[in-house]
C-alpha cells in the first residue's frame, strides 16, 4: 500500500508539472508542449500502476483506500506547489 501511495504522489506531481506555472516554478526553464506531454503520459501511467497494485489485493476496501490516498496526495501536491511558488 505504501508503494501505491508513493506512486500516486509522484504521478500527481507529474500531472501538476503539465501546467506552465508549476513547471516554471520548479525548473526555471521554458515550458514546451513536448515536455508537458511527457509529464502527462508519465503521470497517468504511474497513476494506473498505483491502482493496479491495489486492485490485485483481495480486500474490498482497497479501492476506497486508494481514493482516500488520492485525495490526500492531491492536497499534498497542492501544498508543495503553493510553497514552491511562494518561495520565489
PyMOL commands that set and color helices and strands:
alter all, ss='L'
color gray80, all
select helices_A, chain A and resi 2-16+20-27+33-55+62-87
alter helices_A, ss='H'
color red, helices_A
deselect
rebuild
show_as cartoon
